[in-house]
Amino acid sequence: MMPEEYPTSTFAVAADQGRGAGPELHQFLDRLFDLSGVDLSGYGKRALQRRLRSLISGEGLSGLGELGERIGNDPRFLAHVLDRLMLRVTTMFRDPSFFRLFRDRVVPLLRTYPYPRLWVAGCSTGQEAYSLAILLREEGLYDRCRIYATDLNEAVIEKARSGVLPLDALEEYEQNYRAAGGIRALSDYYIRGKASAVLDPAVLDRIAVFRHDLARDASFNEFHVIFCRNVLMYFDEPLRYRVHQLFSDSLVRLGFLGLGQSESLHLSRHESQYDLLSRRHRLYRKLG
Ligand SMILES: C[S@@+](CC[C@H](N)C(=O)[O-])C[C@H]1O[C@@H](n2cnc3c(N)ncnc32)[C@H](O)[C@@H]1O
């Protein structure tokens, strides 16, 4: 029988704007959190509802109530739902000119630190951290760097640790690598097998991958660089504020913050704490 707190009515979305989402959605998100430890209450509600609607209709369910019931009965379905709700799209050297700019403007300054620490927050399956590792290696800096790659989703964390690359993406990775100013061939860094390619362990060597929830967890170090690209665009304003506070507390003076192309500090309460190094690439430097 359907638990009372999960009404079976069709998921009503029209009136939902941001945090004023209906009680059904809140109950569903509470249940999701109780079952998985994943808190999506700070996700932008309209996009979340769009994804939930598509999930509900794709599964032929009557509404959010039935979805809530099924995730409680079937752990595999729960994992599937989480995966559909937390978008994990990524690629190597995503927005290649961002990496080119990083090489030209940030790497020379990183050289001045004895032991640079870099945090890739919301790393998905690892491609962004791998790209950074390859770039730093080519610049002769990698041996004294440490990359911390974190994500909320356990499923992507395992993949990020593995260094496995999908064969059908290699051509795109290669093109991005070259456009980003890569000085060799990307294929020098992986071994191609029949079903997948695997990165050279030397690339993974200085990357630590672990679970960290930007919505709930505290900082765990002080960093010279933080990348959080294509993550904050899914968050609502209060959660974005929390995360920017976390980043500004975690960056060293004059440290660098890289956001995704459709993300910005413009008009945020943290904007005055940074210099914008490139508007196009959303690369910021914390003021002294
Ligand atoms: C679209 S991917 C972006 C991956 C990569 N940064 C890039 O730009 O290619 C967004 C990632 O953010 C992660 N994410 C979402 N909410 C998070 C949270 N609260 N804490 C940490 N990571 C989160 C998702 O699991 C997903 O892997």
Ligand as a Chemical Component Dictionary entry (heavy atoms), coordinates in Angstrom:
data_LIG
# 
_chem_comp.id                   LIG 
_chem_comp.type                 NON-POLYMER 
_chem_comp.pdbx_formal_charge   0 
_chem_comp.three_letter_code    LIG 
# 
loop_
_chem_comp_atom.comp_id 
_chem_comp_atom.atom_id 
_chem_comp_atom.alt_atom_id 
_chem_comp_atom.type_symbol 
_chem_comp_atom.charge 
_chem_comp_atom.model_Cartn_x 
_chem_comp_atom.model_Cartn_y 
_chem_comp_atom.model_Cartn_z 
_chem_comp_atom.pdbx_ordinal 
LIG C1  C1  C 0  27.465 18.114 -15.262 1  
LIG S1  S1  S 1  28.600 17.338 -14.179 2  
LIG C2  C2  C 0  30.009 18.392 -14.420 3  
LIG C3  C3  C 0  31.304 17.616 -14.405 4  
LIG C4  C4  C 0  32.578 18.441 -14.622 5  
LIG N1  N1  N 0  32.787 19.417 -13.590 6  
LIG C5  C5  C 0  32.581 19.109 -15.968 7  
LIG O1  O1  O 0  32.398 20.320 -16.068 8  
LIG O2  O2  O -1 32.744 18.395 -16.969 9  
LIG C6  C6  C 0  27.989 17.832 -12.569 10 
LIG C7  C7  C 0  28.552 16.992 -11.434 11 
LIG O3  O3  O 0  28.252 17.642 -10.194 12 
LIG C8  C8  C 0  27.970 16.634 -9.239  13 
LIG N2  N2  N 0  27.217 17.196 -8.113  14 
LIG C9  C9  C 0  25.917 17.528 -8.078  15 
LIG N3  N3  N 0  25.554 17.948 -6.857  16 
LIG C10 C10 C 0  26.667 17.887 -6.084  17 
LIG C11 C11 C 0  26.938 18.182 -4.723  18 
LIG N4  N4  N 0  25.982 18.631 -3.901  19 
LIG N5  N5  N 0  28.189 17.979 -4.261  20 
LIG C12 C12 C 0  29.159 17.521 -5.074  21 
LIG N6  N6  N 0  28.965 17.221 -6.387  22 
LIG C13 C13 C 0  27.730 17.405 -6.887  23 
LIG C14 C14 C 0  27.163 15.616 -10.041 24 
LIG O4  O4  O 0  27.129 14.359 -9.384  25 
LIG C15 C15 C 0  27.922 15.605 -11.365 26 
LIG O5  O5  O 0  28.903 14.615 -11.386 27 
# 
loop_
_chem_comp_bond.comp_id 
_chem_comp_bond.atom_id_1 
_chem_comp_bond.atom_id_2 
_chem_comp_bond.value_order 
_chem_comp_bond.pdbx_ordinal 
LIG C1  S1  SING 1  
LIG S1  C2  SING 2  
LIG S1  C6  SING 3  
LIG C2  C3  SING 4  
LIG C3  C4  SING 5  
LIG C4  N1  SING 6  
LIG C4  C5  SING 7  
LIG C5  O1  DOUB 8  
LIG C5  O2  SING 9  
LIG C6  C7  SING 10 
LIG C7  O3  SING 11 
LIG C7  C15 SING 12 
LIG O3  C8  SING 13 
LIG C8  N2  SING 14 
LIG C8  C14 SING 15 
LIG N2  C9  SING 16 
LIG N2  C13 SING 17 
LIG C9  N3  DOUB 18 
LIG N3  C10 SING 19 
LIG C10 C11 SING 20 
LIG C10 C13 DOUB 21 
LIG C11 N4  SING 22 
LIG C11 N5  DOUB 23 
LIG N5  C12 SING 24 
LIG C12 N6  DOUB 25 
LIG N6  C13 SING 26 
LIG C14 O4  SING 27 
LIG C14 C15 SING 28 
LIG C15 O5  SING 29 
# 
